[in-house]
């Protein structure tokens, strides 16, 4: 059973990794870069799920940080998954409240993360979606809009249709 102290410890561990990356980035004279965190880590950092995650997935990063990122068990090879997010997801980024200057860490909105989970739909994504649904912290009106918007960034029509089917299955079954 997951307890509040376990959840807080997991979130603290993720934040510690980000702070350490930040400190090392400052030593390398990296300035004012934005890093976008996705996946399970973003959901943990947004208090949306209660499971452990093995790494931190980064949608955007700085080339000069590649070696450091791998050292901290962060995955920077996520850019090709950007098509799993609605077209204008960067407009809804939320800054993680860590006192940093040379690096700023962001996560997509919960609704954007839901769309990305619907596209991926691995067993852990299904578990995450079930947990998110039970908490009902998402905005269904916004989610409806983003599922439609996701068509603009989908890699093809077939993949988009599959995501929409999963959306209807998970979020529209009761209608």
Steps between C-alpha positions, in 0.01 A plus 500: 500500500626845409509746785523878502856477633596267212350739246676799654828305511469413129420858407791623717737257326394633159541860614845420646610361162377815326675727749825307458471528121433871542808549721722316250348694208588827672859379536503447122377858453170388347264796513122535495412168343158343528471127557166326450436187705244247378381149580456350843738749661285791383193330644676442833624860510145623431359278780292308244625144559638306792741255339875490485675574175846388399614802303417854405388544139601831343318632194740785458851558625837653414767312303769612745318312776478159328780336702361628830149397413603138446690504832179588686287230331316750287380416151566780253410296193134592519471767229346253255212450749405864473239395241320325790411842637235740369637753256514803735594317821784746570238772553380310807834412663517535877824594670619269775551708810872450557714803573727490194639759262711354217254212441126515528299179522151466356235230468210487253148547632327193640272495196800503261659218699175300476506533120861379492407202722207417269740490206757281678254270683753258646385307809642768733325770294167319544560488877584870502183584306284297739654681797459841333136421420428404861644827632307711248750788521491552124284744306281289270402797282868582439582133448229474232649801324857363523402159363363680194807726482730196516404422142729785390807338657417132441751307292216359289121467488500134613698573819275796575182292457636235738571767762146640461356149546700459822385844615137405448558168676661654807333839530169484312368152586236636738337728243 
